């Protein structure tokens, strides 16, 4: 498992905790690493911490993008896992131009499969594809 993948898993868990408890991003980050330091991949920590802070700072804009891309779904009706996978993927699409669209979508789908319901991966894939198109993130040309 790569550092960014493990970082995304850690970030998702922290985002879930923030939503559940109302903790600040810094408090959630500190608590997560104190609690799971032995199990978590330390190579993924910088990416996880950046993602949690980034998603938290841009949450209103990310939620707006998600609602626009998910026809007939209010953000409150989505499962916590789906919502936070979508926030993380949307943040990467909007703010991490160095990460290819295909990687962002593949990773989000894998997180949804691992942590969500049977329907989560298809839902996440569809919504993030629409967001990617809206913000101009096209598939990268194959070499």
NORSUL-V447319 format. One record per helix or strand. SS is the DSSP state (A for helix, B for strand). FROM is the first residue (numbers start at 1). TO is the last residue. Records with the same first field share a line. If there is no record, write none. Layout:
# NORSUL-V447319
SS->FROM-TO / FROM-TO
This chain:
# NORSUL-V447319
A->3-21 / 25-36 / 42-57 / 59-69 / 75-77 / 80-95 / 101-115 / 120-134
